[in-house]
Amino acid sequence: MIYKLTATAIAAIALMSGVAMAQSGTVNGAAGGAVTGAIVGGPVGAAVGGVTGAVVGTIIDPPPAKVVTYVREAPAPAAPVVVQEKVVVGHALPETVVVTPVPENPKYGYAIVNNERVIIEPSSRKVIQVIN
């Protein structure tokens, strides 16, 4: 039992030191993934969970405040856009939803869907953030 706990701690520290200079979402994802993986699968689970958590943490890093402000203040479309699916961070919007690029930052787009303002990654149509 002590061996497992020690190996898990070493794996988590090694993973975190490798991504220490990365963005906070990546570090939080790696740490959370390593801990969850260690609980489920021991040292090997910690390594796999850390890598998976880092990837997921990178995907959901929040957009810059300037982008959030722009999307929050952008005019709403004349006709409301309604989709049957729930709008969820990490999931792609249907092709029927028009994604409008954010000026000066083409890495982000936005849409207003089901009366919610949504920041989107235009290339994949994945929801990055829902603004309430």
Secondary structure, DSSP 8 states (H G I E B T S, - for coil): -HHHHHHHHHHHHHHHHHTTTS-HHHHHHHHHHHHHHHHHHHHHHHHHHHHHHHHHHHHT----HHHHHHHHHS---SS-B--SS---TTSB--TTS--EE-TT-TT-EEEEETTEEEEEETTTTEEEEEE-
